[in-house]
Amino acid sequence: MKLSAHYNKASIIITISVLLVGGIIYFFTINKLGRHQLDRDLTEEITEVIDYVNLNGKLPTQVDFDEDQTVFIKTNQVNLPLRFFDTVYVNPKEKNPEAGRAVWGLISLKGQRYKVIITESRESTEDLIQVIGIITLILMVCLLVILFITNRYILNGLWKPFYETLGRLKAFNISDSQGLKLKHDKVDEFNDLNQVVDAMSSRVKNDYQHLKQFTENASHEMMTPLAVITTKLDTLIQDETLKPEQFDQINDIYSAASKLSRLNQSLLLLVKIENNLVDDAELLSLDGLLSQKIRQFSELAQSKDILVSEYIGEKNIVASKYLIDILLNNLFSNAIRHNNKHGQIIITLTGSKLVFQNTGSEKLLNDEILFERFQKGKKSDGTGLGLTIVKNICNLYHWEIVYSFENSFHTFEIRLDLD
């Protein structure tokens, strides 16, 4: 979820909560004020009745108006304090029961006590409360709509420079000669962020260029003496005067020098892949390259009496022919080198995946470290970088490689077209 979505969610939840709590408090407050006003009116009514009795020495004529009703009931009670309570008010004109508010009290007239009850309708007060509540609800809805629109368009617009910087960072290529070229913004925080990101990218590019130069120079300087060593060893091996033990020692040196040369080339290739320095992508026929590679490795497979079965469908990809050639070489070499004599290799290509299956060790390999650098079997004479290179090539083209072991077959499945 984006930061703006988190902010919108939090602000809307907080706003709704505050408005809801505030609306409840506001409703009860208005209701209490309305009830208090009715009680004041009833207090004035009963006071007027008591004053009338004291002044005129008689009960007033029972009067029924639209808004109040007065009733006198004889009683023997000596003390009856004023009491306000809710009751039912019957409109004398419409004969409809309504919510009402009443008060009772005690008056004395010529030695006789009367309980006076005055009732007023609460309909007008409740109507007023309902109108206030509806207006408040409409204001709450309007506020939420305005808040949503503000967060959706205005605040998102304020975050636009951040997303532009983020987009440039995603598209940033360390090998590109051009910098990030971040725009100046009116928000100070975004300007500070852009300055830090620009300085960081400059340091990274500078470090990368130094590392690249060092790697290329080191690789070149290593290849020259290795070539000299290999040439000299070739000359020595052809010397017929060598003793058998001398020949074996020179042959061991020759093998070690060749392995060191392959290791140097593999590490240099990994650096190029990881930094996306191989940019010669083109439209390739993967089925054609795979068929060609099968013919190239057929003789090596026959030397170990390995049966190669192929199920190849048509598949076109956009990739570097150089890298795909290396990927297929490593997959074939791995399947043959770690296979059994009289073993089997099954190669399957469909529109969505490329699968290499081979017999070999009768146990599951540790797939957590299988694609790590320098992970190889105890009897392997390889560099331990073959599957690492395969994994990195797959990562470069957003493919997924998965290892599994079932029915005595080690399976490497490359899932294409994940996007």
C-alpha positions as CSV (number, residue, x, y, z in Angstrom):
1,M,0.0,0.0,0.0
2,K,1.3,3.4,-0.9
3,L,2.2,6.1,1.7
4,S,-0.6,8.3,0.4
5,A,-3.1,5.4,0.8
6,H,-1.9,4.9,4.4
7,Y,-2.3,8.6,5.1
8,N,-5.8,8.7,3.5
9,K,-6.8,5.6,5.5
10,A,-5.5,7.0,8.8
11,S,-7.0,10.5,8.2
12,I,-10.4,9.2,7.2
13,I,-10.6,6.8,10.1
14,I,-9.6,9.5,12.6
15,T,-12.0,12.0,11.0
16,I,-14.9,9.6,11.1
17,S,-14.1,8.6,14.7
18,V,-13.9,12.2,15.8
19,L,-17.1,13.2,13.9
20,L,-18.9,10.1,15.2
21,V,-18.0,10.7,18.9
22,G,-18.6,14.5,18.4
23,G,-21.9,13.8,16.8
24,I,-23.1,11.6,19.6
25,I,-21.9,14.1,22.3
26,Y,-23.6,16.9,20.3
27,F,-26.9,15.0,20.0
28,F,-27.1,14.2,23.7
29,T,-26.1,17.8,24.5
30,I,-28.8,19.3,22.3
31,N,-31.3,16.7,23.6
32,K,-30.4,17.7,27.2
33,L,-30.7,21.4,26.5
34,G,-34.1,20.8,24.9
35,R,-35.3,18.8,27.9
36,H,-33.9,21.5,30.2
37,Q,-35.8,24.2,28.3
38,L,-39.0,22.2,28.6
39,D,-38.5,21.8,32.3
40,R,-38.0,25.6,32.7
41,D,-41.3,26.2,30.8
42,L,-43.1,23.6,32.9
43,T,-41.7,25.3,36.1
44,E,-43.1,28.6,34.9
45,E,-46.4,27.0,34.2
46,I,-46.8,25.4,37.6
47,T,-45.6,28.6,39.3
48,E,-48.3,30.6,37.4
49,V,-50.9,28.0,38.6
50,I,-49.8,28.3,42.2
51,D,-49.8,32.1,42.0
52,Y,-53.3,32.1,40.5
53,V,-54.7,29.9,43.3
54,N,-53.0,32.0,46.0
55,L,-54.4,35.2,44.4
56,N,-57.9,34.1,43.6
57,G,-58.6,31.5,46.2
58,K,-59.9,29.0,43.6
59,L,-58.6,26.5,41.0
60,P,-58.2,27.8,37.6
61,T,-60.5,26.5,34.9
62,Q,-58.9,23.3,33.4
63,V,-57.5,24.5,30.1
64,D,-56.4,22.3,27.2
65,F,-54.3,24.0,24.6
66,D,-52.3,22.5,21.7
67,E,-49.1,22.7,23.6
68,D,-50.0,21.9,27.2
69,Q,-52.6,20.2,29.4
70,T,-53.3,20.9,33.1
71,V,-55.0,18.4,35.4
72,F,-55.9,18.8,39.1
73,I,-56.3,15.6,41.3
74,K,-57.4,15.6,44.9
75,T,-54.8,14.0,47.2
76,N,-54.1,13.4,50.9
77,Q,-50.4,13.7,50.4
78,V,-48.8,16.3,52.7
79,N,-45.5,16.6,50.9
80,L,-45.1,16.3,47.1
81,P,-41.9,17.8,45.7
82,L,-41.8,18.9,42.1
83,R,-40.9,16.1,39.7
84,F,-40.3,16.2,36.0
85,F,-40.9,13.0,33.9
86,D,-41.5,11.8,30.4
87,T,-45.0,10.8,29.5
88,V,-47.5,10.6,26.6
89,Y,-49.1,13.8,25.3
90,V,-52.4,13.4,23.4
91,N,-53.0,16.2,21.0
92,P,-56.6,17.3,21.6
93,K,-57.2,18.3,18.0
94,E,-55.6,15.5,16.1
95,K,-56.1,12.9,18.9
96,N,-52.7,11.5,18.2
97,P,-50.4,10.4,21.0
98,E,-47.1,12.2,21.1
99,A,-44.0,12.3,23.3
100,G,-44.5,14.6,26.1
101,R,-42.8,16.1,29.2
102,A,-44.7,16.6,32.4
103,V,-44.3,18.1,35.9
104,W,-46.3,17.5,39.1
105,G,-46.6,19.5,42.2
106,L,-48.8,20.1,45.3
107,I,-51.1,23.0,46.0
108,S,-53.5,23.7,48.9
109,L,-56.8,25.4,48.6
110,K,-59.2,25.8,51.6
111,G,-57.7,22.9,53.5
112,Q,-57.8,20.6,50.5
113,R,-54.7,19.5,48.7
114,Y,-54.5,19.0,45.0
115,K,-51.9,17.3,42.9
116,V,-51.4,19.4,39.7
117,I,-50.0,17.8,36.6
118,I,-49.0,19.9,33.6
119,T,-48.0,18.2,30.4
120,E,-46.4,19.7,27.3
121,S,-45.7,18.2,23.9
122,R,-42.1,17.4,23.0
123,E,-42.8,17.2,19.3
124,S,-41.5,20.6,18.4
125,T,-38.3,20.1,20.4
126,E,-37.7,16.7,18.9
127,D,-38.4,18.1,15.4
128,L,-35.8,20.7,16.1
129,I,-33.3,18.1,17.3
130,Q,-33.9,16.0,14.2
131,V,-33.4,19.0,12.0
132,I,-30.1,19.8,13.8
133,G,-29.1,16.2,13.5
134,I,-29.8,16.0,9.8
135,I,-27.9,19.2,9.2
136,T,-25.0,17.9,11.3
137,L,-25.0,14.6,9.3
138,I,-25.0,16.4,6.0
139,L,-22.1,18.6,7.2
140,M,-20.2,15.4,8.2
141,V,-20.8,13.8,4.9
142,C,-19.7,16.9,3.0
143,L,-16.6,17.1,5.2
144,L,-15.7,13.5,4.5
145,V,-16.2,14.1,0.7
146,I,-14.1,17.2,0.8
147,L,-11.4,15.4,2.9
148,F,-11.4,12.5,0.4
149,I,-11.1,14.8,-2.6
150,T,-8.4,16.8,-0.9
151,N,-6.4,13.7,0.0
152,R,-7.0,12.1,-3.4
153,Y,-6.0,15.0,-5.6
154,I,-4.3,17.8,-3.7
155,L,-2.2,15.7,-1.3
156,N,-1.3,13.2,-4.1
157,G,-0.1,16.2,-6.1
158,L,2.1,17.2,-3.3
159,W,3.7,13.7,-3.3
160,K,4.3,13.9,-7.1
161,P,8.0,15.0,-6.8
162,F,8.6,12.0,-4.4
163,Y,7.2,9.6,-7.0
164,E,9.2,11.2,-9.7
165,T,12.4,10.7,-7.7
166,L,11.4,7.2,-6.9
167,G,10.8,6.5,-10.6
168,R,14.2,7.9,-11.6
169,L,15.8,5.7,-8.9
170,K,14.1,2.6,-10.3
171,A,15.3,3.5,-13.8
172,F,18.8,4.3,-12.6
173,N,21.5,2.4,-14.4
174,I,24.9,2.5,-12.6
175,S,26.6,2.0,-15.9
176,D,24.8,4.9,-17.6
177,S,27.0,8.0,-18.1
178,Q,24.1,10.3,-17.4
179,G,23.1,11.1,-13.8
180,L,19.7,11.1,-12.2
181,K,18.9,14.7,-13.2
182,L,16.5,15.3,-10.3
183,K,14.3,18.3,-10.5
184,H,14.2,21.2,-8.0
185,D,11.0,21.4,-6.0
186,K,9.3,24.0,-3.9
187,V,9.1,21.6,-0.9
188,D,12.3,21.8,1.2
189,E,12.1,18.2,2.3
190,F,12.0,16.9,-1.3
191,N,14.9,19.1,-2.2
192,D,16.9,17.7,0.7
193,L,16.0,14.2,-0.4
194,N,17.0,14.9,-4.0
195,Q,20.3,16.3,-2.9
196,V,21.1,13.3,-0.7
197,V,20.0,10.8,-3.5
198,D,22.1,12.7,-6.1
199,A,25.2,12.7,-3.9
200,M,24.7,9.1,-3.1
201,S,24.3,8.1,-6.8
202,S,27.4,10.1,-7.7
203,R,29.4,8.2,-5.1
204,V,28.0,4.9,-6.2
205,K,28.8,5.6,-9.9
206,N,32.3,6.7,-8.9
207,D,32.9,3.6,-6.9
208,Y,31.4,1.4,-9.6
209,Q,33.7,3.0,-12.2
210,H,36.8,2.4,-10.0
211,L,35.6,-1.2,-9.3
212,K,34.9,-1.9,-13.0
213,Q,38.3,-0.5,-14.0
214,F,40.0,-2.5,-11.3
215,T,38.2,-5.7,-12.4
216,E,38.9,-5.3,-16.1
217,N,42.6,-4.4,-15.4
218,A,43.0,-7.3,-12.9
219,S,41.3,-9.7,-15.3
220,H,43.5,-8.5,-18.2
221,E,46.7,-8.6,-16.2
222,M,45.8,-12.1,-14.9
223,M,45.1,-13.5,-18.4
224,T,48.5,-12.4,-19.8
225,P,50.6,-14.4,-17.4
226,L,48.1,-17.3,-17.5
227,A,48.5,-17.4,-21.3
228,V,52.3,-17.4,-20.9
229,I,52.1,-20.2,-18.4
230,T,49.8,-22.3,-20.6
231,T,52.0,-21.8,-23.6
232,K,55.2,-22.7,-21.7
233,L,53.4,-25.8,-20.3
234,D,52.3,-26.8,-23.8
235,T,55.9,-26.7,-24.9
236,L,57.1,-28.7,-21.9
237,I,54.4,-31.3,-22.3
238,Q,55.6,-32.0,-25.8
239,D,59.2,-32.6,-24.6
240,E,59.8,-36.3,-25.0
241,T,62.7,-36.3,-22.6
242,L,60.4,-35.8,-19.6
243,K,60.1,-38.4,-17.0
244,P,56.7,-39.8,-16.2
245,E,56.6,-38.1,-12.8
246,Q,57.7,-34.8,-14.4
247,F,55.0,-35.1,-17.0
248,D,52.3,-35.7,-14.3
249,Q,53.4,-32.7,-12.3
250,I,53.4,-30.4,-15.4
251,N,50.0,-31.8,-16.4
252,D,48.7,-30.9,-12.9
253,I,50.1,-27.4,-13.2
254,Y,48.5,-27.1,-16.7
255,S,45.1,-28.2,-15.3
256,A,45.3,-25.8,-12.4
257,A,46.3,-22.9,-14.8
258,S,43.4,-23.8,-17.1
259,K,41.0,-23.9,-14.1
260,L,42.3,-20.5,-12.9
261,S,41.7,-19.1,-16.4
262,R,38.1,-20.4,-16.5
263,L,37.5,-19.0,-13.0
264,N,38.8,-15.6,-14.0
265,Q,36.5,-15.5,-17.0
266,S,33.5,-16.7,-15.0
267,L,34.0,-14.1,-12.3
268,L,34.4,-11.4,-14.9
269,L,31.2,-12.6,-16.6
270,L,29.3,-12.5,-13.3
271,V,30.3,-8.9,-12.8
272,K,29.0,-8.0,-16.3
273,I,25.7,-9.8,-15.7
274,E,25.1,-8.4,-12.3
275,N,25.8,-4.9,-13.5
276,N,23.8,-5.3,-16.7
277,L,26.8,-4.6,-18.9
278,V,25.7,-7.1,-21.6
279,D,23.2,-5.1,-23.6
280,D,23.1,-6.8,-27.0
281,A,19.5,-8.2,-26.6
282,E,17.8,-9.3,-29.8
283,L,14.9,-11.5,-30.8
284,L,16.1,-15.1,-30.7
285,S,14.6,-18.5,-31.5
286,L,15.3,-20.4,-28.3
287,D,14.2,-23.7,-29.9
288,G,16.7,-23.3,-32.7
289,L,19.5,-22.5,-30.3
290,L,18.6,-25.4,-28.1
291,S,18.5,-27.9,-31.0
292,Q,21.9,-26.6,-32.1
293,K,23.3,-27.0,-28.6
294,I,22.0,-30.6,-28.4
295,R,23.9,-31.5,-31.5
296,Q,27.1,-29.9,-30.1
297,F,26.9,-31.9,-26.9
298,S,25.7,-35.2,-28.5
299,E,29.3,-36.5,-28.8
300,L,30.1,-35.7,-25.1
301,A,26.8,-37.4,-24.0
302,Q,27.6,-40.5,-26.1
303,S,31.0,-40.8,-24.5
304,K,29.2,-41.5,-21.2
305,D,26.5,-43.5,-22.9
306,I,23.8,-40.9,-21.9
307,L,20.4,-41.0,-23.6
308,V,19.2,-37.5,-24.5
309,S,15.4,-37.2,-25.1
310,E,14.1,-33.9,-26.4
311,Y,10.6,-32.4,-26.5
312,I,11.1,-29.0,-28.1
313,G,8.3,-26.6,-29.0
314,E,8.7,-23.2,-30.7
315,K,9.7,-20.3,-28.4
316,N,11.0,-16.8,-29.2
317,I,12.7,-14.7,-26.6
318,V,14.4,-11.3,-26.4
319,A,17.9,-11.7,-24.9
320,S,21.6,-11.7,-25.5
321,K,22.7,-14.5,-27.7
322,Y,26.0,-14.6,-25.9
323,L,24.3,-15.0,-22.5
324,I,21.8,-17.6,-23.7
325,D,24.7,-19.6,-25.3
326,I,26.4,-19.5,-21.9
327,L,23.2,-20.5,-20.1
328,L,22.6,-23.5,-22.3
329,N,26.3,-24.5,-22.1
330,N,26.2,-24.5,-18.3
331,L,22.9,-26.4,-18.2
332,F,24.2,-29.1,-20.6
333,S,27.6,-29.3,-18.9
334,N,25.9,-29.7,-15.5
335,A,23.5,-32.4,-16.7
336,I,26.3,-34.4,-18.3
337,R,29.0,-33.9,-15.7
338,H,26.8,-34.9,-12.8
339,N,25.1,-37.7,-14.6
340,N,25.6,-41.5,-14.3
341,K,27.1,-43.7,-16.9
342,H,24.2,-45.1,-19.0
343,G,22.1,-42.2,-17.6
344,Q,19.4,-40.1,-19.1
345,I,18.8,-36.4,-19.9
346,I,15.3,-35.1,-20.8
347,I,15.0,-31.6,-22.3
348,T,11.6,-30.0,-22.6
349,L,10.8,-26.6,-24.1
350,T,7.3,-25.1,-24.1
351,G,5.9,-21.6,-24.5
352,S,6.3,-20.9,-20.8
353,K,9.2,-23.0,-19.5
354,L,12.5,-24.7,-20.3
355,V,13.2,-27.9,-18.3
356,F,16.4,-29.9,-18.0
357,Q,16.1,-33.3,-16.2
358,N,19.0,-35.7,-15.6
359,T,19.7,-38.8,-13.6
360,G,22.6,-38.7,-11.1
361,S,23.0,-38.7,-7.4
362,E,20.1,-40.5,-5.6
363,K,19.5,-37.7,-3.1
364,L,18.0,-34.2,-3.1
365,L,20.5,-31.3,-3.4
366,N,20.4,-28.4,-1.0
367,D,18.5,-25.9,-3.0
368,E,19.2,-23.1,-0.5
369,I,22.9,-23.0,-1.5
370,L,22.7,-24.7,-4.9
371,F,22.9,-21.5,-6.8
372,E,25.4,-19.8,-4.5
373,R,29.0,-19.2,-5.7
374,F,31.6,-21.9,-5.4
375,Q,29.0,-24.6,-4.4
376,K,30.0,-27.9,-6.0
377,G,30.2,-31.6,-5.4
378,K,33.3,-33.1,-3.8
379,K,34.2,-34.9,-7.0
380,S,33.5,-32.0,-9.3
381,D,36.4,-30.4,-11.2
382,G,34.4,-27.3,-12.2
383,T,34.7,-23.8,-10.8
384,G,31.4,-23.9,-8.8
385,L,30.1,-20.9,-10.7
386,G,28.1,-22.6,-13.5
387,L,24.7,-22.6,-11.7
388,T,25.4,-19.1,-10.2
389,I,25.8,-17.8,-13.7
390,V,22.6,-19.5,-14.8
391,K,20.7,-18.0,-11.9
392,N,22.1,-14.5,-12.6
393,I,21.1,-14.7,-16.3
394,C,17.6,-15.7,-15.3
395,N,17.4,-12.8,-12.8
396,L,18.6,-10.4,-15.5
397,Y,15.7,-11.4,-17.8
398,H,13.2,-11.8,-14.9
399,W,12.9,-15.5,-15.3
400,E,12.6,-17.9,-12.4
401,I,14.7,-21.1,-12.0
402,V,13.5,-23.8,-9.7
403,Y,15.3,-27.0,-8.7
404,S,13.5,-30.2,-7.7
405,F,14.2,-34.0,-7.3
406,E,11.7,-36.6,-8.1
407,N,11.7,-40.2,-9.5
408,S,15.6,-40.2,-9.6
409,F,15.6,-37.1,-11.8
410,H,17.2,-33.8,-10.9
411,T,15.1,-31.1,-12.5
412,F,16.1,-27.5,-13.3
413,E,13.0,-25.6,-14.6
414,I,13.3,-22.1,-16.0
415,R,9.9,-20.4,-15.9
416,L,9.7,-17.9,-18.8
417,D,7.3,-15.0,-19.4
418,L,6.6,-14.4,-15.7
419,D,5.4,-10.9,-16.5
